[in-house]
């Protein structure tokens, strides 16, 4: 059998990682928020999350992620999960 290689494009480059955490929160967990100068990426392995930033606190601007989905937030903005 012949295997065919697929060349990938570098869509993003991540030069450093600040930290990696794994948490299992209770269903009623709510985080009051924080701000930092780096991007934050969240991956949901079970359940779902609602992520909001200071400039999109309206429900229409929030990011909702279900299991097997993720969300990213730009640094320098106050955000809640």
FENHU-V245895 format. One record per run of one state. SS is the DSSP state (a for helix, b for strand, c for the rest). FROM is the first residue (numbers start at 1). TO is the last residue. If there is no record, write none. Layout:
ss->SS from->FROM to->TO
ss->SS from->FROM to->TO
This chain:
ss->c from->1 to->33
ss->b from->34 to->34
ss->c from->35 to->39
ss->b from->40 to->44
ss->c from->45 to->47
ss->b from->48 to->53
ss->a from->54 to->56
ss->c from->57 to->58
ss->a from->59 to->61
ss->c from->62 to->62
ss->b from->63 to->66
ss->c from->67 to->68
ss->b from->69 to->73
ss->c from->74 to->78
ss->b from->79 to->80
ss->c from->81 to->81
